[in-house]
Amino acid sequence: MYDYALRDIADRLAPAHTFHSRVQPLAPWFDSECREIRRDCRRLERRHRRTKSDIDRSNFIAPQRHKHDSFVAKKNKYWTDRISAERGTPAKLWQSLSNILRRDKELDSSSASSTHSADQFIHFFSHKVDPIHKDMENCPPQPPAPLRPAIASLTELKACTQDEVRRVILSMPTTSTKSCTLDPIPTFLLKESVDVLLPYLTAMT
């Protein structure tokens, strides 16, 4: 019921909708001019796919070749200027050269390919756990802690009124109260929405 109340409030304040996002990191040399060239090529490509005419095909091929040549020129100019600017700092220069040679991609692929098998995983933990078991096999078991008898009993539950629940929630100091991972709603939001949640909170208590 608590989750239902929070979802109902969230659906009314921010209704859920489907959103398709294609996250792709752009190159550092990709500027607004490159973005405009790519947008124009995509527009001509969509027109060619829709009409299938030879005129639209020729109108699409020429900008596509221009885009390729422009991107290559932009890339070469960016890295040439960057290497020239970082000539006096070897650390930055080697980092730029690693980006050009794409050594970071090679390291990522090599690290991803070096996977461990299940037998190696079991052997590794067995090698760590077996000496501990061997050292503790002659130790006597620890006696259980004595249980103390209960001095109080709960025989009945008293129903709380809405005024009592509201007074308890509002009496909590906002600066000292905290929320755990099992309770997703923050304290300040609980106080602001206490009148909306009050019927649900009273039913649960």
Backbone as a printed PyTorch tensor [residue, N CA C, xyz], in Angstrom:
tensor([[[  0.8310,  -1.2100,   0.0000],
         [  0.0000,   0.0000,   0.0000],
         [  0.8650,   1.2600,   0.0000]],

        [[  1.9870,   1.1920,   0.7160],
         [  2.8960,   2.3310,   0.7510],
         [  3.4890,   2.5870,  -0.6330]],

        [[  3.9610,   1.5090,  -1.2860],
         [  4.5020,   1.6540,  -2.6420],
         [  3.4320,   2.1190,  -3.6180]],

        [[  2.2170,   1.6310,  -3.4450],
         [  1.1310,   2.0390,  -4.3320],
         [  0.8460,   3.5370,  -4.1960]],

        [[  0.8830,   4.0400,  -2.9640],
         [  0.6330,   5.4710,  -2.7620],
         [  1.7340,   6.3140,  -3.3890]],

        [[  2.9890,   5.8960,  -3.2250],
         [  4.0900,   6.6600,  -3.8170],
         [  4.0420,   6.6140,  -5.3360]],

        [[  3.7370,   5.4550,  -5.9100],
         [  3.6530,   5.3490,  -7.3660],
         [  2.4850,   6.1830,  -7.9010]],

        [[  1.3890,   6.2220,  -7.1530],
         [  0.2500,   7.0050,  -7.5940],
         [  0.5880,   8.4930,  -7.6190]],

        [[  1.3100,   8.9650,  -6.6040],
         [  1.7220,  10.3670,  -6.5810],
         [  2.7160,  10.6590,  -7.7090]],

        [[  3.6720,   9.7440,  -7.9100],
         [  4.6660,   9.9470,  -8.9750],
         [  4.0270,   9.9270, -10.3560]],

        [[  3.0370,   9.0470, -10.5610],
         [  2.3740,   8.9850, -11.8670],
         [  1.5660,  10.2450, -12.1520]],

        [[  1.0360,  10.8700, -11.1050],
         [  0.2750,  12.1020, -11.3120],
         [  1.2000,  13.3040, -11.5290]],

        [[  2.3500,  13.3240, -10.8350],
         [  3.2650,  14.4580, -10.9720],
         [  4.1560,  14.3230, -12.2070]],

        [[  4.6070,  13.1140, -12.5020],
         [  5.4940,  12.8830, -13.6550],
         [  5.0900,  11.5750, -14.3150]],

        [[  4.1280,  11.6090, -15.2290],
         [  3.6790,  10.3680, -15.8810],
         [  4.8110,   9.7110, -16.6610]],

        [[  4.8380,   8.3940, -16.6240],
         [  5.8790,   7.6370, -17.3250],
         [  5.6100,   7.6360, -18.8200]],

        [[  6.6820,   7.7070, -19.5950],
         [  6.5800,   7.6420, -21.0490],
         [  7.8420,   6.9890, -21.6030]],

        [[  7.7240,   6.4180, -22.7710],
         [  8.8360,   5.7230, -23.4000],
         [  9.7660,   6.7220, -24.0690]],

        [[ 11.0560,   6.5630, -23.8250],
         [ 12.0550,   7.4680, -24.3700],
         [ 13.2120,   6.6420, -24.9060]],

        [[ 13.5260,   6.8020, -26.1830],
         [ 14.6190,   6.0850, -26.8300],
         [ 15.8350,   6.9980, -26.9050]],

        [[ 16.9240,   6.5720, -26.3090],
         [ 18.1510,   7.3580, -26.2730],
         [ 19.2960,   6.5320, -26.8430]],

        [[ 20.0070,   7.1230, -27.7760],
         [ 21.1730,   6.4820, -28.3680],
         [ 22.4090,   7.2670, -27.9560]],

        [[ 23.0930,   6.7420, -26.9500],
         [ 24.2660,   7.4190, -26.4150],
         [ 25.4930,   6.9320, -27.1740]],

        [[ 26.1720,   7.8460, -27.8100],
         [ 27.3820,   7.5290, -28.5610],
         [ 28.3660,   8.6690, -28.3880]],

        [[ 29.5020,   8.3980, -27.7590],
         [ 30.4670,   9.4890, -27.5480],
         [ 31.0070,  10.0010, -28.8740]],

        [[ 31.0640,  11.3140, -29.0220],
         [ 31.5800,  11.9410, -30.2230],
         [ 33.0840,  12.1610, -30.1080]],

        [[ 33.7330,  12.2740, -31.2370],
         [ 35.1700,  12.5310, -31.2590],
         [ 35.4420,  13.9570, -30.7920]],

        [[ 36.6160,  14.2150, -30.2360],
         [ 36.9050,  15.5750, -29.7540],
         [ 36.9700,  16.6060, -30.8760]],

        [[ 37.2280,  16.1700, -32.1060],
         [ 37.3030,  17.1130, -33.2190],
         [ 35.9410,  17.3490, -33.8700]],

        [[ 34.9070,  16.6880, -33.4030],
         [ 33.5730,  16.7970, -33.9990],
         [ 32.9170,  18.0770, -33.4890]],

        [[ 32.8110,  19.0950, -34.3600],
         [ 32.2840,  20.3900, -33.9640],
         [ 30.9170,  20.6330, -34.6070]],

        [[ 30.4290,  21.8410, -34.4940],
         [ 29.1030,  22.1740, -35.0270],
         [ 29.0580,  22.0760, -36.5520]],

        [[ 30.1610,  22.3920, -37.2090],
         [ 30.1850,  22.2680, -38.6720],
         [ 30.0390,  20.8120, -39.1060]],

        [[ 30.7260,  19.9070, -38.4150],
         [ 30.5800,  18.4780, -38.7220],
         [ 29.1580,  18.0030, -38.4420]],

        [[ 28.5710,  18.4990, -37.3750],
         [ 27.1980,  18.1020, -37.0510],
         [ 26.2240,  18.5760, -38.1230]],

        [[ 26.4460,  19.7740, -38.6710],
         [ 25.5760,  20.2790, -39.7240],
         [ 25.7500,  19.4690, -41.0190]],

        [[ 26.9770,  19.0940, -41.3440],
         [ 27.2190,  18.2770, -42.5370],
         [ 26.5640,  16.9140, -42.3880]],

        [[ 26.6830,  16.3110, -41.2310],
         [ 26.0640,  15.0030, -41.0080],
         [ 24.5440,  15.0880, -41.0580]],

        [[ 23.9680,  16.1550, -40.5100],
         [ 22.5190,  16.3090, -40.5420],
         [ 22.0160,  16.4500, -41.9820]],

        [[ 22.7470,  17.1950, -42.8090],
         [ 22.3370,  17.3560, -44.1990],
         [ 22.4430,  16.0390, -44.9610]],

        [[ 23.4810,  15.2660, -44.7120],
         [ 23.6190,  13.9640, -45.3750],
         [ 22.5040,  13.0110, -44.9710]],

        [[ 22.1320,  13.0090, -43.7200],
         [ 21.0370,  12.1400, -43.2820],
         [ 19.7130,  12.5530, -43.9030]],

        [[ 19.5110,  13.8520, -44.0770],
         [ 18.2850,  14.3190, -44.7190],
         [ 18.2150,  13.8450, -46.1640]],

        [[ 19.3230,  13.9630, -46.9000],
         [ 19.3470,  13.5040, -48.2870],
         [ 19.2390,  11.9810, -48.3800]],

        [[ 19.7980,  11.2850, -47.4060],
         [ 19.6870,   9.8230, -47.4180],
         [ 18.2500,   9.3810, -47.1910]],

        [[ 17.5410,  10.0340, -46.2830],
         [ 16.1320,   9.6860, -46.0590],
         [ 15.2960,   9.9590, -47.3060]],

        [[ 15.5980,  11.0490, -47.9990],
         [ 14.8620,  11.3420, -49.2270],
         [ 15.1270,  10.2790, -50.2870]],

        [[ 16.3880,   9.8450, -50.4060],
         [ 16.7100,   8.8120, -51.3940],
         [ 16.0420,   7.4860, -51.0440]],

        [[ 16.0210,   7.1180, -49.7820],
         [ 15.3670,   5.8670, -49.3790],
         [ 13.8570,   5.9350, -49.6140]],

        [[ 13.2950,   7.1220, -49.5440],
         [ 11.8500,   7.2550, -49.7380],
         [ 11.4720,   7.2590, -51.2170]],

        [[ 12.2460,   7.9270, -52.0550],
         [ 11.8690,   8.0590, -53.4650],
         [ 12.5110,   6.9990, -54.3590]],

        [[ 13.7370,   6.5330, -54.0050],
         [ 14.4640,   5.5510, -54.8170],
         [ 14.7770,   6.0820, -56.2200]],

        [[ 14.9010,   7.3650, -56.3890],
         [ 15.1680,   7.9400, -57.7070],
         [ 16.6680,   8.1480, -57.8860]],

        [[ 17.0900,   8.1850, -59.1720],
         [ 18.5060,   8.3660, -59.4780],
         [ 18.9800,   9.7790, -59.1480]],

        [[ 18.0940,  10.7440, -59.2960],
         [ 18.4810,  12.1340, -58.9900],
         [ 18.7680,  12.2920, -57.5030]],

        [[ 17.8780,  11.7470, -56.6930],
         [ 18.1060,  11.8300, -55.2420],
         [ 19.3270,  11.0220, -54.8260]],

        [[ 19.6120,   9.9550, -55.5590],
         [ 20.8030,   9.1570, -55.2420],
         [ 22.0760,   9.9490, -55.5320]],

        [[ 22.1200,  10.6180, -56.6660],
         [ 23.2890,  11.4330, -56.9840],
         [ 23.4120,  12.6250, -56.0500]],

        [[ 22.2700,  13.1850, -55.6420],
         [ 22.3040,  14.2920, -54.6860],
         [ 22.7690,  13.8430, -53.3000]],

        [[ 22.6430,  12.5600, -53.0180],
         [ 23.0720,  12.0420, -51.7190],
         [ 24.5420,  11.6100, -51.7380]],

        [[ 25.0190,  11.0690, -52.8710],
         [ 26.3830,  10.5440, -52.9260],
         [ 27.4070,  11.6680, -52.8360]],

        [[ 27.1760,  12.7620, -53.5250],
         [ 28.1500,  13.8610, -53.5060],
         [ 28.3310,  14.4520, -52.1030]],

        [[ 27.2710,  14.7750, -51.3470],
         [ 27.4840,  15.2530, -49.9660],
         [ 28.1000,  14.1900, -49.0540]],

        [[ 27.8080,  12.9140, -49.3350],
         [ 28.3950,  11.8520, -48.5150],
         [ 29.9160,  11.8230, -48.6800]],

        [[ 30.3890,  11.9700, -49.8990],
         [ 31.8350,  12.0300, -50.1330],
         [ 32.4310,  13.2970, -49.5270]],

        [[ 31.6850,  14.4020, -49.6300],
         [ 32.1650,  15.6460, -49.0100],
         [ 32.2520,  15.4970, -47.4930]],

        [[ 31.3020,  14.7920, -46.9110],
         [ 31.3310,  14.5680, -45.4620],
         [ 32.5550,  13.7550, -45.0740]],

        [[ 32.8430,  12.6990, -45.8220],
         [ 34.0050,  11.8690, -45.5060],
         [ 35.2980,  12.6790, -45.5990]],

        [[ 35.4550,  13.4520, -46.6570],
         [ 36.6690,  14.2520, -46.8100],
         [ 36.7720,  15.3250, -45.7300]],

        [[ 35.6520,  15.9400, -45.3830],
         [ 35.6680,  16.9850, -44.3510],
         [ 36.0250,  16.4110, -42.9870]],

        [[ 35.4750,  15.2340, -42.6750],
         [ 35.7710,  14.6190, -41.3820],
         [ 37.2400,  14.2280, -41.2830]],

        [[ 37.8050,  13.6910, -42.3650],
         [ 39.2270,  13.3280, -42.3480],
         [ 40.0920,  14.5680, -42.1680]],

        [[ 39.7530,  15.6580, -42.8700],
         [ 40.5230,  16.8930, -42.7350],
         [ 40.3950,  17.4700, -41.3270]],

        [[ 39.1960,  17.4360, -40.7570],
         [ 38.9930,  17.9350, -39.3880],
         [ 39.8060,  17.1170, -38.3920]],

        [[ 39.7790,  15.8140, -38.5630],
         [ 40.5090,  14.9410, -37.6390],
         [ 41.9980,  15.1770, -37.7170]],

        [[ 42.5530,  15.2580, -38.9210],
         [ 43.9940,  15.4680, -39.0700],
         [ 44.4130,  16.8330, -38.5330]],

        [[ 43.6090,  17.8530, -38.8000],
         [ 43.9620,  19.1870, -38.3260],
         [ 43.9030,  19.2720, -36.8060]],

        [[ 42.8990,  18.6250, -36.2140],
         [ 42.7670,  18.6820, -34.7530],
         [ 43.9770,  18.0380, -34.0820]],

        [[ 44.3370,  16.8290, -34.5130],
         [ 45.4470,  16.1390, -33.8590],
         [ 46.7820,  16.7950, -34.1780]],

        [[ 46.9400,  17.3660, -35.3740],
         [ 48.1810,  18.0690, -35.6850],
         [ 48.3490,  19.2960, -34.8070]],

        [[ 47.2840,  20.0710, -34.6370],
         [ 47.3530,  21.2540, -33.7670],
         [ 47.5730,  20.8620, -32.3130]],

        [[ 46.9660,  19.7730, -31.9050],
         [ 47.1130,  19.3630, -30.5010],
         [ 48.5250,  18.8770, -30.2080]],

        [[ 49.1120,  18.1250, -31.1410],
         [ 50.4810,  17.6580, -30.9350],
         [ 51.4520,  18.8350, -30.9530]],

        [[ 51.1950,  19.8060, -31.8110],
         [ 52.0550,  20.9900, -31.8490],
         [ 51.9520,  21.7980, -30.5620]],

        [[ 50.7370,  21.8860, -30.0070],
         [ 50.5570,  22.6520, -28.7690],
         [ 51.1440,  21.9370, -27.5600]],

        [[ 51.1880,  20.5890, -27.5800],
         [ 51.6750,  19.8100, -26.4380],
         [ 53.1100,  19.3440, -26.6350]],

        [[ 53.8220,  19.9920, -27.5170],
         [ 55.1970,  19.5760, -27.7990],
         [ 56.0900,  19.7380, -26.5810]],

        [[ 55.8120,  20.7210, -25.7480],
         [ 56.6540,  20.9600, -24.5860],
         [ 56.2750,  20.1530, -23.3560]],

        [[ 55.1570,  19.4320, -23.3880],
         [ 54.7200,  18.6160, -22.2440],
         [ 54.6630,  17.1570, -22.6920]],

        [[ 55.6880,  16.3670, -22.3990],
         [ 55.7290,  14.9830, -22.8840],
         [ 54.5750,  14.1140, -22.3850]],

        [[ 54.1070,  14.3440, -21.1420],
         [ 53.0330,  13.5000, -20.6150],
         [ 51.7500,  13.6720, -21.4360]],

        [[ 51.3700,  14.9240, -21.6860],
         [ 50.1720,  15.1680, -22.4900],
         [ 50.3740,  14.7080, -23.9330]],

        [[ 51.6120,  14.8350, -24.4300],
         [ 51.8850,  14.4180, -25.8030],
         [ 51.7190,  12.9100, -25.9650]],

        [[ 52.2330,  12.1390, -25.0080],
         [ 52.0780,  10.6850, -25.0860],
         [ 50.6260,  10.2700, -24.9200]],

        [[ 49.8750,  10.9940, -24.1060],
         [ 48.4450,  10.6950, -23.9750],
         [ 47.7130,  10.9520, -25.2900]],

        [[ 48.0680,  12.0180, -25.9700],
         [ 47.4500,  12.2940, -27.2610],
         [ 47.8260,  11.2430, -28.2920]],

        [[ 49.0910,  10.8160, -28.2810],
         [ 49.5120,   9.7730, -29.2100],
         [ 48.8120,   8.4500, -28.9250]],

        [[ 48.5670,   8.1590, -27.6420],
         [ 47.8390,   6.9330, -27.3110],
         [ 46.4100,   6.9920, -27.8260]],

        [[ 45.7970,   8.1750, -27.7770],
         [ 44.4510,   8.3120, -28.3180],
         [ 44.4370,   8.1560, -29.8330]],

        [[ 45.4630,   8.6810, -30.4920],
         [ 45.5280,   8.5390, -31.9490],
         [ 45.7210,   7.0780, -32.3370]],

        [[ 46.6210,   6.3910, -31.6280],
         [ 46.8830,   4.9820, -31.9250],
         [ 45.8350,   4.0500, -31.3560]],

        [[ 44.8930,   4.6020, -30.5620],
         [ 43.7910,   3.8310, -29.9820],
         [ 44.3170,   2.6780, -29.1270]],

        [[ 45.3470,   2.9910, -28.3300],
         [ 45.8740,   1.9640, -27.4430],
         [ 44.9360,   1.6720, -26.2950]],

        [[ 44.0990,   2.6790, -25.8990],
         [ 43.1340,   2.4350, -24.8330],
         [ 42.1230,   1.3890, -25.2470]],

        [[ 41.7330,   1.3830, -26.5440],
         [ 40.8160,   0.3590, -27.0170],
         [ 41.4570,  -1.0170, -26.9890]],

        [[ 42.7540,  -1.0800, -27.3240],
         [ 43.4510,  -2.3560, -27.3040],
         [ 43.5630,  -2.8970, -25.8870]],

        [[ 43.8040,  -1.9810, -24.9100],
         [ 43.8840,  -2.4400, -23.5250],
         [ 42.5510,  -2.9320, -23.0310]],

        [[ 41.4570,  -2.2510, -23.4120],
         [ 40.1360,  -2.6850, -22.9900],
         [ 39.7910,  -4.0510, -23.5770]],

        [[ 40.1360,  -4.2600, -24.8640],
         [ 39.8290,  -5.5430, -25.4840],
         [ 40.6700,  -6.6650, -24.8990]],

        [[ 41.9590,  -6.3710, -24.5820],
         [ 42.8090,  -7.4110, -24.0020],
         [ 42.3720,  -7.7640, -22.5880]],

        [[ 41.9350,  -6.7530, -21.8180],
         [ 41.4590,  -7.0470, -20.4640],
         [ 40.1410,  -7.7850, -20.4730]],

        [[ 39.2930,  -7.4870, -21.4750],
         [ 38.0180,  -8.1920, -21.5530],
         [ 38.1980,  -9.6340, -21.9760]],

        [[ 39.2590,  -9.9210, -22.7820],
         [ 39.4550, -11.2830, -23.2550],
         [ 40.0610, -12.1890, -22.1910]],

        [[ 40.7370, -11.6070, -21.1820],
         [ 41.3760, -12.4160, -20.1450],
         [ 40.3670, -12.7430, -19.0520]],

        [[ 39.4900, -13.6750, -19.3240],
         [ 38.4870, -14.1080, -18.3620],
         [ 38.9810, -15.3490, -17.6240]],

        [[ 38.4170, -15.5900, -16.4620],
         [ 38.7720, -16.7320, -15.6310],
         [ 37.6790, -17.7840, -15.7490]],

        [[ 38.0950, -19.0230, -15.6230],
         [ 37.1390, -20.1210, -15.6870],
         [ 36.5800, -20.3990, -14.2990]],

        [[ 35.5300, -21.2190, -14.2640],
         [ 34.9080, -21.5710, -12.9840],
         [ 35.8390, -22.4220, -12.1290]],

        [[ 36.6310, -23.3050, -12.7650],
         [ 37.5680, -24.1330, -11.9990],
         [ 38.6520, -23.2890, -11.3460]],

        [[ 39.1370, -22.2680, -12.0510],
         [ 40.1310, -21.3830, -11.4560],
         [ 39.5390, -20.5860, -10.2970]],

        [[ 38.2820, -20.1950, -10.4320],
         [ 37.6130, -19.4610,  -9.3550],
         [ 37.4890, -20.3300,  -8.0980]],

        [[ 37.0750, -21.5800,  -8.2660],
         [ 36.9200, -22.4860,  -7.1200],
         [ 38.2790, -22.7890,  -6.4940]],

        [[ 39.2910, -23.0090,  -7.3340],
         [ 40.6270, -23.3190,  -6.8100],
         [ 41.1850, -22.1400,  -6.0160]],

        [[ 40.9220, -20.9130,  -6.4580],
         [ 41.4360, -19.7400,  -5.7660],
         [ 40.8390, -19.6270,  -4.3630]],

        [[ 39.5130, -19.7920,  -4.2440],
         [ 38.8820, -19.6580,  -2.9320],
         [ 39.1500, -20.8690,  -2.0500]],

        [[ 39.2740, -22.0340,  -2.6530],
         [ 39.6240, -23.2050,  -1.8450],
         [ 41.0180, -23.0470,  -1.2480]],

        [[ 41.9340, -22.4810,  -2.0010],
         [ 43.2880, -22.2520,  -1.5060],
         [ 43.2920, -21.2520,  -0.3490]],

        [[ 42.3240, -20.3370,  -0.3020],
         [ 42.2510, -19.3690,   0.7890],
         [ 41.4920, -19.9180,   1.9970]],

        [[ 40.4560, -20.7400,   1.7570],
         [ 39.5870, -21.1800,   2.8490],
         [ 40.1290, -22.4300,   3.5410]],

        [[ 40.7590, -23.3190,   2.7930],
         [ 41.2090, -24.5910,   3.3770],
         [ 42.1910, -24.4000,   4.5310]],

        [[ 43.1810, -23.4890,   4.4490],
         [ 44.0530, -23.2970,   5.6230],
         [ 43.3070, -22.8000,   6.8500]],

        [[ 42.2700, -22.0020,   6.6570],
         [ 41.5010, -21.5190,   7.8140],
         [ 40.7430, -22.6800,   8.4510]],

        [[ 40.1390, -23.5260,   7.6380],
         [ 39.4480, -24.7080,   8.1930],
         [ 40.4260, -25.6300,   8.9240]],

        [[ 41.6310, -25.7730,   8.3720],
         [ 42.6080, -26.6650,   9.0000],
         [ 43.0640, -26.1280,  10.3500]],

        [[ 43.1990, -24.8160,  10.4910],
         [ 43.6150, -24.2290,  11.7650],
         [ 42.5070, -24.2680,  12.8040]],

        [[ 41.2420, -24.3140,  12.3820],
         [ 40.1280, -24.2410,  13.3220],
         [ 39.4800, -25.5850,  13.5980]],

        [[ 40.0100, -26.6600,  13.0030],
         [ 39.3190, -27.9360,  13.1960],
         [ 39.4940, -28.4940,  14.5970]],

        [[ 40.5500, -28.1130,  15.3400],
         [ 40.7580, -28.5720,  16.7160],
         [ 40.2330, -27.5940,  17.7560]],

        [[ 39.6350, -26.4940,  17.3250],
         [ 39.1060, -25.5150,  18.2850],
         [ 37.7530, -25.9910,  18.8060]],

        [[ 37.5140, -25.8750,  20.1170],
         [ 36.2040, -26.2890,  20.6540],
         [ 35.1290, -25.3080,  20.2160]],

        [[ 33.9210, -25.7690,  20.0430],
         [ 32.8370, -24.8600,  19.6350],
         [ 32.5040, -23.8780,  20.7510]],

        [[ 32.1360, -22.7080,  20.3840],
         [ 31.7810, -21.6760,  21.3420],
         [ 30.3910, -21.9600,  21.9140]],

        [[ 30.2390, -21.8400,  23.2440],
         [ 28.9030, -22.0580,  23.8100],
         [ 27.9470, -20.9490,  23.3980]],

        [[ 26.7050, -21.2830,  23.1640],
         [ 25.7460, -20.2390,  22.7820],
         [ 25.5080, -19.2600,  23.9250]],

        [[ 25.2220, -18.0540,  23.5700],
         [ 24.9620, -17.0180,  24.5690],
         [ 23.6420, -17.3040,  25.2760]],

        [[ 23.5960, -17.1190,  26.5860],
         [ 22.3430, -17.3850,  27.3150],
         [ 21.2540, -16.4050,  26.9010]],

        [[ 20.0590, -16.9410,  26.7770],
         [ 18.9190, -16.1170,  26.3960],
         [ 18.2460, -15.5780,  27.6440]],

        [[ 18.0400, -14.2860,  27.6670],
         [ 17.3630, -13.6590,  28.7960],
         [ 15.8580, -13.7050,  28.5850]],

        [[ 15.1170, -14.0140,  29.5970],
         [ 13.6540, -14.0740,  29.4410],
         [ 13.0690, -12.6890,  29.1840]],

        [[ 12.0180, -12.6710,  28.4170],
         [ 11.3580, -11.4090,  28.1040],
         [ 10.6040, -10.9040,  29.3250]],

        [[ 10.7020,  -9.6200,  29.5610],
         [ 10.0310,  -9.0090,  30.7090],
         [  8.7910,  -8.2250,  30.2900]],

        [[  8.5630,  -8.1080,  28.9770],
         [  7.3930,  -7.3790,  28.4860],
         [  6.7160,  -8.2200,  27.4220]],

        [[  5.4520,  -8.0230,  27.2830],
         [  4.6710,  -8.7610,  26.2970],
         [  3.7530,  -7.7960,  25.5630]],

        [[  3.5040,  -8.1180,  24.3220],
         [  2.6360,  -7.3080,  23.4680],
         [  1.3860,  -8.1260,  23.1740]],

        [[  0.3190,  -7.7530,  23.7800],
         [ -0.9140,  -8.5290,  23.6460],
         [ -1.9230,  -7.8920,  22.7110]],

        [[ -1.8690,  -6.6000,  22.5600],
         [ -2.8060,  -5.9220,  21.6780],
         [ -2.1540,  -4.6850,  21.0610]],

        [[ -2.6590,  -4.2910,  19.9060],
         [ -2.1690,  -3.1220,  19.1890],
         [ -3.2150,  -2.0260,  19.2490]],

        [[ -2.7470,  -0.8270,  19.5620],
         [ -3.6350,   0.3100,  19.6480],
         [ -3.6560,   1.0300,  18.3070]],

        [[ -4.8110,   1.2730,  17.7810],
         [ -4.9480,   1.9680,  16.5010],
         [ -4.5850,   3.4470,  16.6690]],

        [[ -3.7910,   3.9540,  15.7320],
         [ -3.3770,   5.3530,  15.7550],
         [ -4.3300,   6.1830,  14.9060]],

        [[ -4.5970,   7.3580,  15.3510],
         [ -5.4370,   8.2680,  14.5850],
         [ -4.5800,   9.0520,  13.5920]],

        [[ -5.2220,   9.6960,  12.6370],
         [ -4.4930,  10.4950,  11.6570],
         [ -3.7880,  11.6760,  12.3050]],

        [[ -4.3990,  12.2570,  13.3180],
         [ -3.7570,  13.3780,  13.9980],
         [ -2.4840,  12.9360,  14.7170]],

        [[ -2.5070,  11.7410,  15.3130],
         [ -1.3060,  11.2490,  15.9980],
         [ -0.1810,  10.9610,  15.0070]],

        [[ -0.5020,  10.3230,  13.9000],
         [  0.5230,  10.0280,  12.8920],
         [  1.0900,  11.3180,  12.3020]],

        [[  0.2060,  12.2760,  12.0390],
         [  0.6680,  13.5510,  11.4770],
         [  1.5460,  14.2980,  12.4700]],

        [[  1.1880,  14.2670,  13.7500],
         [  1.9710,  14.9650,  14.7680],
         [  3.3560,  14.3220,  14.9230]],

        [[  3.4280,  12.9990,  14.8530],
         [  4.7180,  12.3170,  14.9850],
         [  5.6260,  12.6370,  13.7950]],

        [[  5.0690,  12.6390,  12.5840],
         [  5.8820,  12.9070,  11.3940],
         [  6.3830,  14.3480,  11.3860]],

        [[  5.5110,  15.2900,  11.6840],
         [  5.9160,  16.6940,  11.6640],
         [  6.8180,  17.0740,  12.8260]],

        [[  6.8130,  16.2960,  13.8900],
         [  7.6720,  16.6120,  15.0350],
         [  9.1160,  16.1840,  14.8090]],

        [[  9.3840,  15.3770,  13.7810],
         [ 10.7500,  14.9440,  13.5200],
         [ 11.5470,  16.1110,  12.9430]],

        [[ 12.7470,  16.3720,  13.4680],
         [ 13.5850,  17.4380,  12.8840],
         [ 14.1100,  17.0050,  11.5200]],

        [[ 13.9820,  17.8690,  10.5450],
         [ 14.3940,  17.5210,   9.1820],
         [ 15.8970,  17.3470,   9.0660]],

        [[ 16.6610,  18.0730,   9.8670],
         [ 18.1210,  18.0180,   9.7500],
         [ 18.7020,  16.7370,  10.3220]],

        [[ 18.0100,  16.0930,  11.2670],
         [ 18.5730,  14.9110,  11.9150],
         [ 17.9610,  13.6030,  11.4260]],

        [[ 16.8260,  13.6530,  10.7660],
         [ 16.2030,  12.4230,  10.2940],
         [ 16.8600,  11.9550,   9.0200]],

        [[ 16.9320,  10.6560,   8.8480],
         [ 17.5430,  10.0570,   7.6830],
         [ 16.6250,   8.9900,   7.1190]],

        [[ 16.8770,   8.6020,   5.8720],
         [ 16.0970,   7.5670,   5.2030],
         [ 17.0200,   6.4110,   4.8690]],

        [[ 16.5050,   5.1870,   5.0000],
         [ 17.2840,   4.0120,   4.6570],
         [ 16.9620,   3.6020,   3.2210]],

        [[ 17.6800,   2.5820,   2.7200],
         [ 17.4700,   2.1270,   1.3390],
         [ 16.1210,   1.4560,   1.1520]],

        [[ 15.5290,   0.9370,   2.2320],
         [ 14.2110,   0.3130,   2.1190],
         [ 13.0910,   1.3440,   2.0460]],

        [[ 13.3760,   2.5780,   2.3980],
         [ 12.3750,   3.6450,   2.3620],
         [ 12.8270,   4.6830,   1.3450]],

        [[ 12.3230,   4.6470,   0.1140],
         [ 12.8840,   5.5120,  -0.9320],
         [ 12.4960,   6.9740,  -0.8230]],

        [[ 11.4740,   7.3100,  -0.0580],
         [ 11.0100,   8.6900,  -0.0160],
         [ 11.8450,   9.4880,   0.9880]],

        [[ 12.3700,  10.6500,   0.6150],
         [ 13.1400,  11.4610,   1.5700],
         [ 12.2340,  12.0260,   2.6610]],

        [[ 12.8740,  12.4580,   3.7480],
         [ 12.1150,  12.9480,   4.8980],
         [ 11.3770,  14.2370,   4.5790]],

        [[ 12.0530,  15.1520,   3.8650],
         [ 11.3970,  16.4280,   3.5710],
         [ 10.1980,  16.2290,   2.6530]],

        [[ 10.2840,  15.2470,   1.7180],
         [  9.1570,  14.9850,   0.8380],
         [  8.0190,  14.3150,   1.6000]],

        [[  8.3690,  13.4940,   2.5820],
         [  7.3380,  12.8700,   3.4140],
         [  6.5660,  13.9230,   4.1950]],

        [[  7.2610,  14.9460,   4.7020],
         [  6.5800,  15.9980,   5.4460],
         [  5.7250,  16.8660,   4.5290]],

        [[  6.2270,  17.1350,   3.3230],
         [  5.4510,  17.9580,   2.4060],
         [  4.2050,  17.2380,   1.9100]],

        [[  4.2660,  15.9120,   1.7660],
         [  3.1460,  15.1200,   1.2500],
         [  2.4260,  14.3640,   2.3460]],

        [[  2.5650,  14.8120,   3.5840],
         [  1.9720,  14.0600,   4.6880],
         [  0.4490,  14.0360,   4.6010]],

        [[ -0.1680,  15.1110,   4.1160],
         [ -1.6250,  15.1250,   4.0270],
         [ -2.1320,  14.1790,   2.9370]],

        [[ -1.3230,  13.9760,   1.8820],
         [ -1.7230,  13.0440,   0.8250],
         [ -1.5270,  11.6030,   1.2720]],

        [[ -0.4130,  11.3360,   1.9840],
         [ -0.0970,   9.9790,   2.4180],
         [ -0.7830,   9.5920,   3.7120]],

        [[ -1.3920,  10.5320,   4.3890],
         [ -1.9490,  10.2530,   5.7160],
         [ -2.9610,   9.1210,   5.7370]],

        [[ -3.9060,   9.0550,   4.7940],
         [ -4.8420,   7.9020,   4.8250],
         [ -4.1620,   6.5590,   4.6830]],

        [[ -3.1200,   6.4810,   3.8390],
         [ -2.4080,   5.2140,   3.6580],
         [ -1.5680,   4.8750,   4.8900]],

        [[ -0.9120,   5.9020,   5.4750],
         [ -0.0990,   5.6600,   6.6500],
         [ -0.9440,   5.2320,   7.8340]],

        [[ -2.1190,   5.8220,   7.9790],
         [ -2.9910,   5.4430,   9.0940],
         [ -3.5040,   4.0200,   8.9120]],

        [[ -3.7950,   3.6180,   7.6650],
         [ -4.2650,   2.2580,   7.4260],
         [ -3.1780,   1.2420,   7.7310]],

        [[ -1.9110,   1.5840,   7.5020],
         [ -0.8220,   0.6460,   7.7650],
         [ -0.5050,   0.5550,   9.2480]],

        [[ -0.6860,   1.6540,   9.9980],
         [ -0.3810,   1.6160,  11.4100],
         [ -1.5310,   1.0430,  12.2120]]])
